[in-house]
């Protein structure tokens, strides 16, 4: 008991220290390293709160993918140092924003402490009926069945995010190859790692996506791992990003949301309501949509890291 | 046994805290990156111990992800530093 308090207290203190240091970091690079460390510790905190699904998401999407996207932004922003300095808010604005955010955090903490021991809501009923969906993992059941519409919209947001990044490129590069070019590494640590890690990572990514039906995991976490493995091979110059006009890329990007939408319409035809997962086809259809979503998440995150088109195809 | 494993995880996190202090000091980006690596290695060890303490196999998956992204983050930072020098 005391040990649990000690461990949880230490995790909480470390998170606060990482957050403060990230805010006070001297360079953007250092801040991104602090942010990744913060995400790592937050992932530990979610494990301590018995929310392993969230811990996996935090480790993959929070620390991994967001960290790399922030890093890319830091590198790109170096060219516009003057504009960044001009757009950076002054000390008073920063202090005010900090006070507001701190007040909001404090209010949320007090609200959580004031919650009754048993929270009213449909959680108990959802838990009792999750077997009907054919998913042993309650989080997956909620995401795919009870709140399917949220998950569908979330998957569509990813497509829009990629479109927004592509739209950042100048008109003359539209239809070209996105992102910076990396020289092909023939030997050295990067070449070795880029050959050695992806086979392991691809297996782990598919494993995380597959066990999501019955244990913590799922398409977003698994897809992020797959994207990271492609980014690794890209960084070592082993693969090149396809042109943004390539139909196959666009197809993979929308396969998940499109499959989800079609399955939802099938539910409307067979079961009378949109996203109803018809009982006869339930589990296989669900797995098909999850597989397509894993691919689309992987493609979207990889393209977000790569960035807007920068040169002709 | 559960207590012993939790205690070990706590001690490891304590050593991670010392690593975090190293992140604070820097001074070169490489120092900070090494401390972040120590952080991820320590978190993996703590997760494996906690996984054994609670008997939850899902914690092994979290540790696996941290191991993958730890290696990946190092590469990403080196590539980022290389790009920054080119521009």
Interface residues (C-beta under 8 A of the other chain):
Chain A: X3 X4 X6 X7 X10 X11 X13 X14 X17 X18 X21 X26 X27 X29 X30 X33 X34 X36 X37 X40 X41 X43 X44 X47 X52 X55 X56 X59 X60 X63 X64 X67 X68 X71 X72 X74 X75 X78 X79 X180 X182 X190 X193 X194 X197 X200 X201 X204 X207 X208 X211 X215 X216 X217 X221 X225 X228 X231 X232 X235
Chain B: X3 X6 X7 X9 X10 X13 X14 X16 X17 X20 X23 X24 X26 X29 X32 X33 X36 X39 X40 X43 X46 X47 X50 X56 X57 X58 X59 X61 X62 X64 X65 X66 X68 X69 X71 X72 X73 X75 X76 X77 X78 X79 X80 X81 X83 X84 X87
